[in-house]
Amino acid sequence: MKRFERIITIVLDSVGIGEAPDAKSFNDQGADTLGHLCSYWNGKLAIPQLEDLGIGRILRATPLKGIKAKSGISSAVGKMREVSAGKDSLDGHWEMMGVPVDSALDTFPNGFPQRLVEQIEQFSNRRVILNQVYSGTRAIEDYGEEQIAEGALIVYTSGDSVLQVAACETVVPVEELYRICRFIRFTLDDSGWQIGRVIARPFIRMDSRSFRRTANRRDYTIVPGHETVLDILSTNNISVCGIGKINDIFSGRGIDRKIHTTSNQDGLYQVINILEDKKYRFIFANLVDFDSQYGHRRDPRGYGKELERVDHLLQSVIAKISESDLLLITADHGNDPTFCGHDHTREYVPLIAYSPNLTNGDLGIRETFCDLGATVLENFNLKSKQNIGASFLSKL
């Protein structure tokens, strides 16, 4: 069984590949992010690098329209099923790293309790507006003017366990917004509320009628209840680099170097750059724009174009992968841009493993995202106390 000097994991945030067996429990029957994208583009979605890596060979009820099922390449493919109680980014990433979320975190379909709102207002000396389940982009479109005029805080949530705070950077400086969100995180941790993430959402005014989110997003997450694969790697002197929102999702635990990014393209450039540094033996990158910019906005045209841009840059990543490296490409959940509503969708996620000396392989259907973390640990001859997940290293 071959072991690798480095493992690089790239999470295509929200690129699901078909409804999961428990999709009905989430009212997500029929969701299929990648399948519906290919259909929307009428088979003309141009993702040749992912096609070469075998994404068309992943077992599905129906083939991906316009995507060839290529074989004879240096990859093994499959898909993973999520077992966590939710379908948020936190659930997906934690499960990949060996800590599935067993019980559902709190959600607030009717807005946050008045007591919490009052605590936020008292600490920030700013009024809270909105406080509803709301699309993030619509929140700033509908309430941006009021926020700027009053110096208020736009607080909203979604179907996930998140509390989001949006404010214009010229009215509420970014560092002040971060300080407010840290206060909310500490307040929640001291309370009985179990909210997965507090998200700072800075934006700027483009003109008198439009606003745009900036790249200064920060996520303040609840701390994992058990040691993650990242913790185990770091404890055993396996250096970890987290790119994108990875550091935020794991509250900085088990990460030796954090790199925040401004876009999916920047994320991939950071991966390419860090591959030059042999110090980091586990590189964990999240490409969030699929989810935040296109999935939640139900924009299949923009989603497809972004997937094509990322696919093009993946060529440069592949060129840097040596025989001693293993590249894993997956996702953390679905977010079908053709589906109803604006929330994540419960789906299988693709699993692609690539290294120049691999042979055409089948990883099958993995029963939990934990299999990815178990594979990472086996590769570095390490074990988890939880012992969750089945490694697929022997199949590579």
C-alpha positions in Angstrom: 0.0 0.0 0.0 1.5 3.3 -1.1 1.8 6.2 1.3 2.2 9.8 0.3 4.5 12.5 1.6 1.7 15.1 1.2 -2.0 15.2 0.9 -3.8 18.1 -0.6 -7.6 18.3 -0.1 -9.6 20.8 -2.1 -13.2 21.4 -1.2 -15.4 22.6 -4.0 -17.9 24.2 -1.6 -21.4 23.1 -2.3 -20.7 21.1 -5.5 -23.0 18.1 -4.7 -23.6 15.3 -7.1 -27.1 14.1 -6.4 -29.7 13.7 -3.6 -28.6 11.7 -0.6 -30.6 8.8 0.7 -32.0 11.0 3.6 -32.8 14.0 1.3 -36.5 13.6 2.1 -35.8 14.4 5.8 -34.4 17.8 4.6 -37.1 18.4 2.0 -34.4 18.1 -0.7 -35.8 15.3 -2.8 -34.5 15.8 -6.4 -31.6 18.1 -5.6 -28.6 17.5 -7.8 -26.2 20.4 -8.0 -23.8 19.1 -10.6 -26.4 17.1 -12.6 -28.7 20.1 -12.9 -25.9 22.4 -13.8 -24.9 20.2 -16.7 -28.5 20.0 -17.8 -29.0 23.8 -17.5 -25.9 24.3 -19.7 -27.4 21.7 -22.1 -24.4 19.5 -22.0 -22.0 22.4 -22.8 -20.5 22.9 -19.4 -16.7 22.9 -20.1 -14.9 21.2 -17.2 -12.2 19.2 -19.1 -9.9 18.9 -16.1 -12.5 17.4 -13.9 -13.6 15.3 -16.8 -10.1 14.0 -17.2 -10.0 13.3 -13.5 -13.0 11.0 -13.9 -15.9 13.0 -12.5 -18.1 11.5 -15.2 -17.3 8.0 -13.9 -18.9 8.6 -10.5 -21.9 6.3 -10.0 -25.2 8.1 -10.7 -28.7 7.1 -11.7 -28.2 9.2 -14.8 -25.0 10.4 -16.5 -23.9 14.0 -16.2 -25.1 15.6 -19.5 -22.2 16.4 -21.8 -19.5 14.9 -19.4 -17.6 11.9 -20.7 -16.9 8.9 -18.4 -13.2 8.8 -19.0 -11.1 5.9 -17.9 -7.4 5.0 -18.1 -6.3 8.0 -16.0 -4.4 8.4 -12.8 -7.3 8.7 -10.5 -9.8 6.9 -8.4 -13.3 8.2 -8.0 -16.4 7.7 -5.9 -18.8 9.7 -3.8 -19.5 10.2 -0.1 -22.6 10.3 2.0 -23.0 12.7 4.9 -24.1 11.3 8.3 -24.1 14.6 10.3 -27.4 15.9 11.6 -27.1 19.1 9.4 -26.0 20.1 6.0 -24.0 23.2 6.8 -20.3 23.8 5.9 -19.4 23.2 9.5 -21.1 19.8 9.5 -19.4 18.7 6.3 -15.9 19.9 7.1 -16.0 18.5 10.7 -17.2 15.2 9.4 -14.4 15.0 6.9 -12.0 15.5 9.8 -13.5 12.7 11.8 -16.1 14.5 14.0 -19.6 14.2 12.6 -22.2 16.4 14.2 -24.5 13.9 15.9 -27.3 16.2 17.0 -28.8 19.1 15.2 -27.6 22.5 16.1 -30.1 25.3 16.9 -31.8 27.1 14.1 -34.0 30.1 14.3 -36.8 30.1 11.7 -38.5 33.0 13.5 -35.4 35.1 14.1 -33.2 35.3 17.2 -34.5 35.7 20.7 -35.0 39.2 22.0 -32.6 38.6 24.8 -29.8 37.9 22.5 -30.7 40.9 20.3 -30.6 43.2 23.3 -27.2 41.8 24.3 -25.8 42.5 20.8 -27.3 46.0 20.8 -25.9 46.8 24.3 -22.4 45.7 23.5 -22.2 47.3 20.1 -24.2 50.4 20.9 -25.9 49.8 17.5 -29.4 48.9 16.6 -30.1 45.4 15.2 -32.4 45.4 12.1 -34.0 42.6 10.1 -33.5 39.6 12.4 -35.2 37.1 10.1 -34.4 34.2 7.9 -33.2 36.0 4.8 -31.1 35.6 1.7 -27.7 37.3 2.4 -27.6 39.2 -0.9 -31.2 40.3 -0.5 -30.5 41.4 3.0 -28.0 44.0 1.9 -30.1 45.0 -1.1 -33.2 45.6 1.0 -31.6 46.9 4.2 -28.3 48.4 3.1 -29.5 51.9 2.9 -31.1 51.7 6.4 -27.9 50.2 7.8 -25.8 53.0 6.4 -28.2 55.8 7.4 -28.5 54.5 11.0 -25.2 52.8 11.6 -27.2 49.7 12.4 -26.3 46.0 12.2 -28.1 43.7 9.7 -28.6 40.4 11.6 -30.1 37.5 9.8 -30.0 33.7 9.6 -30.9 30.9 7.1 -32.0 27.3 7.3 -28.6 26.5 8.8 -27.3 27.1 12.3 -25.8 30.5 11.5 -26.0 34.0 12.8 -24.9 36.5 10.2 -24.0 40.2 10.8 -23.7 42.5 7.7 -22.5 46.1 7.8 -21.0 48.6 5.4 -17.3 48.8 5.9 -17.3 52.6 5.8 -19.9 52.8 8.6 -18.8 49.9 10.8 -15.1 49.3 10.3 -14.1 45.7 9.6 -12.2 45.3 12.9 -15.2 46.6 14.8 -17.5 44.1 13.1 -15.1 41.3 13.9 -15.1 42.4 17.6 -18.9 42.4 17.6 -19.0 38.9 16.1 -16.4 37.6 18.6 -18.6 39.0 21.4 -21.6 37.2 19.9 -19.6 34.0 19.7 -18.5 34.2 23.4 -22.0 35.1 24.4 -23.4 32.0 22.6 -20.8 29.8 24.1 -21.8 30.9 27.6 -25.5 30.4 26.9 -27.6 27.4 26.2 -27.8 28.2 22.5 -25.9 25.9 20.1 -25.3 28.0 17.0 -22.7 26.6 14.6 -21.3 29.8 13.1 -21.4 33.6 13.6 -20.4 35.1 10.3 -19.2 38.7 9.8 -20.4 39.9 6.4 -18.9 43.3 5.5 -20.1 45.0 2.3 -19.5 48.2 0.4 -21.7 50.6 -1.5 -21.1 50.3 -5.3 -23.5 53.2 -6.2 -26.7 54.7 -5.0 -28.6 51.5 -5.7 -26.3 48.6 -5.3 -24.0 47.0 -2.7 -21.4 44.3 -2.8 -20.0 41.9 -0.2 -16.2 42.2 0.3 -13.7 39.4 0.8 -13.4 40.3 4.5 -15.8 37.7 5.6 -14.9 35.8 8.9 -16.6 32.8 10.5 -16.6 32.3 14.2 -17.5 28.7 14.9 -18.4 26.6 17.8 -15.4 24.5 19.0 -15.4 20.8 18.0 -16.3 18.5 21.0 -13.6 15.9 20.0 -10.2 16.0 18.6 -10.2 16.3 14.8 -7.9 14.9 12.3 -6.2 18.3 12.1 -5.6 18.1 15.9 -4.0 14.7 15.6 -1.8 15.7 12.7 -0.6 18.9 14.5 0.1 17.0 17.7 2.2 14.5 15.7 4.2 17.2 14.0 2.5 16.9 10.6 2.3 20.5 9.5 -1.1 21.7 8.4 -2.0 24.6 6.1 -5.6 25.8 6.0 -6.6 27.9 3.0 -9.9 29.9 2.7 -12.4 29.5 5.6 -10.7 26.3 6.9 -9.1 28.1 9.9 -12.5 29.7 10.8 -14.4 26.5 10.6 -12.0 24.8 13.0 -11.5 27.8 15.3 -7.8 27.7 14.5 -7.3 24.3 16.1 -4.7 22.0 14.5 -3.7 24.5 11.8 -0.1 25.7 11.7 -0.6 28.3 8.9 -3.8 30.0 7.9 -4.3 31.8 4.6 -7.5 33.7 4.0 -8.5 34.2 0.4 -10.4 36.7 -1.6 -11.9 34.4 -4.3 -11.9 30.8 -5.6 -9.1 31.8 -8.0 -7.1 33.3 -5.2 -7.6 30.1 -3.2 -6.2 28.0 -6.0 -3.2 30.4 -6.5 -2.5 29.9 -2.8 -2.6 26.2 -3.2 -0.2 26.4 -6.1 2.1 28.7 -4.1 2.1 26.5 -0.9 2.9 23.4 -2.9 6.4 25.0 -3.4 6.9 24.7 0.4 7.6 21.1 1.4 7.0 22.0 5.1 3.2 21.5 4.9 2.3 17.9 4.6 -1.5 18.4 4.8 -3.0 21.2 2.8 -6.7 21.8 3.3 -8.4 24.4 1.0 -12.0 25.5 0.7 -13.3 27.3 -2.4 -16.4 29.0 -1.0 -17.6 31.2 -3.9 -19.7 28.4 -5.5 -21.8 28.4 -2.4 -21.9 32.0 -1.3 -21.9 33.7 -4.7 -24.0 31.4 -6.8 -25.7 28.5 -4.9 -27.5 30.6 -2.4 -28.4 33.1 -5.1 -29.8 30.4 -7.3 -27.7 31.5 -10.2 -26.9 28.4 -12.4 -25.3 30.5 -15.1 -22.9 32.1 -12.7 -22.3 28.8 -10.9 -21.4 27.1 -14.2 -19.0 29.9 -15.3 -17.3 29.8 -11.9 -16.9 26.0 -12.2 -15.3 26.5 -15.6 -12.9 29.1 -14.2 -11.9 26.8 -11.4 -11.5 23.8 -13.7 -9.1 25.8 -15.9 -6.9 26.7 -12.8 -7.0 23.1 -11.7 -4.6 22.3 -14.6 -1.9 24.4 -12.8 -2.6 22.5 -9.5 -2.3 19.1 -11.3 1.0 20.1 -12.9 2.4 20.6 -9.4 1.3 17.2 -8.0 4.3 14.8 -7.8 4.3 11.1 -7.4 4.7 11.5 -3.7 1.6 13.7 -3.5 -2.1 12.8 -3.2 -4.7 15.3 -4.4 -8.3 14.8 -3.0 -11.1 16.8 -4.5 -14.5 16.8 -2.9 -17.3 19.0 -1.5 -18.9 19.7 1.9 -22.6 19.6 0.9 -24.8 20.5 -2.1 -26.4 23.9 -3.0 -28.4 23.2 -6.2 -28.7 26.6 -8.0 -31.8 25.3 -9.8 -33.6 24.2 -6.6 -36.3 25.9 -4.6 -35.4 28.2 -1.7 -32.0 29.5 -0.9 -30.4 26.9 1.4 -28.0 24.1 1.1 -29.2 20.8 -0.3 -28.6 17.3 1.2 -26.6 15.5 -1.4 -23.8 13.0 -2.0 -20.5 14.8 -2.7 -17.9 13.7 -5.3 -14.7 12.1 -4.2 -11.7 12.3 -6.6 -8.2 11.0 -5.7 -5.3 11.8 -8.0 -1.6 11.1 -8.1 0.5 10.5 -11.2 1.1 6.8 -10.6 -2.5 5.9 -9.6 -4.5 3.6 -11.9 -8.2 3.9 -12.9 -9.9 3.1 -9.6 -13.3 2.9 -8.0 -13.8 4.2 -4.5 -17.5 3.3 -4.5 -20.0 4.9 -2.2 -18.4 6.0 1.1 -20.9 5.8 4.0 -19.5 8.9 5.7 -17.3 11.9 5.0 -15.2 10.5 7.9 -13.6 8.1 5.4 -11.6 11.0 4.0 -10.1 11.8 7.4 -9.5 8.1 8.1 -7.5 7.9 4.9 -5.4 10.9 5.8 -4.6 9.4 9.2 -3.7 6.0 7.8 -1.4 7.6 5.3 0.6 9.2 8.1 0.3 6.0 10.3 -1.8 7.7 12.9 -5.1 6.8 14.6 -8.1 8.6 16.1 -9.5 7.8 19.5 -13.0 8.0 17.9 -12.0 5.5 15.3 -14.7 6.7 12.9 -14.6 6.1 9.2 -13.0 3.6 6.9 -9.8 4.5 5.0 -9.7 4.0 1.2 -5.9 4.3 1.1 -5.6 0.6 0.1 -7.8 1.2 -3.0 -5.4 3.8 -4.4 
